[in-house]
């Protein structure tokens, strides 16, 4: 899968980027995705704290917000940026199991102990240029 990272020079704000598609001409910047695995531990806080779109498109579970919960706690303690969960990450597996967005969300909500999330995110620009 690819990611649209810029529309007519607008970046970072999906709502503003989407508005750019109303223009007569549209200039897109696409980047390839890469898959990674983030290792998590279900903590004392029993909520993951992730928010997802109310309406799922293309059956993808996309992180829209990271609120209070064990994933925010993980991110706050994590020194390795690549092991943090980020807004707009696509969750593609939970403990190595893939499925529909609804299935993945259900697996995430039932996860206990140590577990892993398969994440798909845009390839970093510095990696793509080397």
Beta strands, then each sheet from edge to edge (+ up, - down):
strand 1: 2-7
strand 2: 28-41
strand 3: 50-52
strand 4: 61-66
strand 5: 90-94
strand 6: 114-122
sheet 1: 1+ 2- 6+ 5- 4+ 3-
end
